[in-house]
Amino acid sequence: MKKVLIGLVFSFITLFAFEHLETNNIDEKLKGKNAIVDFYATWCPPCKVLAKNLIQFDKVKPSDVVIYKLDIDQYMDLAKKYKVRSLPTLVYFKDGKVVAKEVGIRDVNQLAANSMKYFK
């Protein structure tokens, strides 16, 4: 029972660790920024692993990189727009434009290396 409770608390915390994007604010939020958008679903176990890694990466990421989350179940229109077909998917944006897309779990070192590569 204790493990279940801890798991639920962790899942709840990771959902609110980063600002969530919506159809009506995505363009404004991404404009002029280096941003990583985590396309996820609450029912997706690999998404939870990536969320944990993003929390760790947030502590060491470059100051000019912003992390956002986007729940594909709530905003399927955005998932279609950015051609997200598998979860988890990270989409890297530079000044509102897609510069890269990656599917699957990334660890903190991979996230750091990808930030350097995509946001130089």
C-alpha positions as CSV (number, residue, x, y, z in Angstrom):
1,M,0.0,0.0,0.0
2,K,2.9,2.3,0.9
3,K,4.5,1.8,-2.6
4,V,1.2,2.6,-4.3
5,L,0.7,5.8,-2.3
6,I,4.3,6.9,-3.0
7,G,3.8,6.1,-6.8
8,L,0.6,8.2,-6.9
9,V,2.2,11.1,-5.1
10,F,5.2,11.0,-7.5
11,S,2.9,10.8,-10.5
12,F,0.9,13.8,-9.3
13,I,4.1,15.9,-8.6
14,T,5.6,15.2,-12.1
15,L,2.4,16.3,-13.8
16,F,2.8,19.8,-12.3
17,A,6.5,20.2,-12.3
18,F,6.5,22.1,-15.6
19,E,4.1,24.6,-17.3
20,H,1.6,22.9,-19.6
21,L,1.0,24.1,-23.1
22,E,-2.5,24.5,-24.6
23,T,-3.8,25.2,-28.1
24,N,-4.5,28.8,-27.1
25,N,-1.0,29.6,-25.6
26,I,1.6,27.4,-27.4
27,D,2.7,30.0,-30.0
28,E,3.1,32.7,-27.4
29,K,5.0,30.5,-25.0
30,L,7.4,29.2,-27.6
31,K,8.2,32.5,-29.3
32,G,11.8,33.7,-28.8
33,K,12.7,30.6,-26.6
34,N,14.7,27.5,-26.7
35,A,12.1,25.0,-25.6
36,I,11.7,21.3,-25.1
37,V,8.1,20.2,-25.2
38,D,7.3,16.8,-23.6
39,F,4.3,15.3,-25.4
40,Y,3.0,12.8,-22.9
41,A,-0.1,11.0,-21.6
42,T,-1.0,10.3,-18.0
43,W,-1.5,6.6,-18.8
44,C,1.9,6.1,-20.4
45,P,4.5,4.4,-18.1
46,P,7.6,5.5,-20.2
47,C,6.3,9.1,-20.0
48,K,6.6,8.9,-16.3
49,V,10.2,7.8,-16.5
50,L,11.0,10.6,-18.9
51,A,9.2,13.1,-16.6
52,K,11.5,12.0,-13.7
53,N,14.5,12.5,-16.0
54,L,13.3,16.0,-17.1
55,I,12.9,17.0,-13.4
56,Q,16.6,16.0,-12.9
57,F,17.6,17.8,-16.1
58,D,15.8,20.9,-15.1
59,K,18.3,21.3,-12.2
60,V,21.3,21.3,-14.6
61,K,20.0,22.6,-17.9
62,P,21.2,25.8,-19.5
63,S,19.4,28.9,-18.3
64,D,18.2,29.7,-21.8
65,V,16.3,26.4,-22.1
66,V,12.6,26.1,-21.0
67,I,10.8,22.8,-20.5
68,Y,7.0,22.5,-21.2
69,K,4.6,19.6,-21.1
70,L,1.7,18.8,-23.4
71,D,-0.9,16.2,-22.6
72,I,-1.9,14.6,-25.9
73,D,-5.2,13.4,-24.6
74,Q,-6.3,16.9,-23.9
75,Y,-4.7,18.5,-27.0
76,M,-4.8,15.9,-29.8
77,D,-4.9,18.7,-32.3
78,L,-1.4,19.8,-31.3
79,A,-0.2,16.2,-31.3
80,K,-1.4,15.9,-34.9
81,K,0.0,19.3,-35.9
82,Y,3.5,18.3,-34.7
83,K,3.1,14.7,-36.0
84,V,3.4,13.0,-32.6
85,R,2.6,9.4,-33.1
86,S,4.5,7.6,-30.3
87,L,5.0,8.4,-26.6
88,P,6.9,9.8,-25.1
89,T,8.0,12.4,-27.7
90,L,10.2,15.4,-27.1
91,V,10.0,18.2,-29.6
92,Y,12.8,20.8,-29.5
93,F,11.7,24.3,-30.6
94,K,14.0,27.3,-31.3
95,D,12.0,30.6,-31.5
96,G,8.8,28.7,-32.1
97,K,10.1,26.5,-34.9
98,V,10.7,22.8,-34.6
99,V,14.4,21.9,-34.8
100,A,14.2,18.3,-33.8
101,K,11.9,15.6,-32.6
102,E,12.8,12.5,-30.5
103,V,10.8,9.5,-29.5
104,G,11.5,7.5,-26.4
105,I,13.1,7.9,-23.0
106,R,16.2,10.1,-22.7
107,D,18.4,10.3,-19.6
108,V,19.8,13.5,-18.1
109,N,23.1,13.2,-20.1
110,Q,21.3,12.7,-23.3
111,L,19.0,15.7,-22.6
112,A,22.0,17.9,-21.9
113,A,23.8,16.7,-25.1
114,N,20.7,17.2,-27.2
115,S,20.2,20.7,-25.8
116,M,23.8,21.7,-26.7
117,K,23.3,20.2,-30.2
118,Y,19.9,21.7,-31.0
119,F,20.2,25.1,-29.3
120,K,23.7,26.2,-30.3
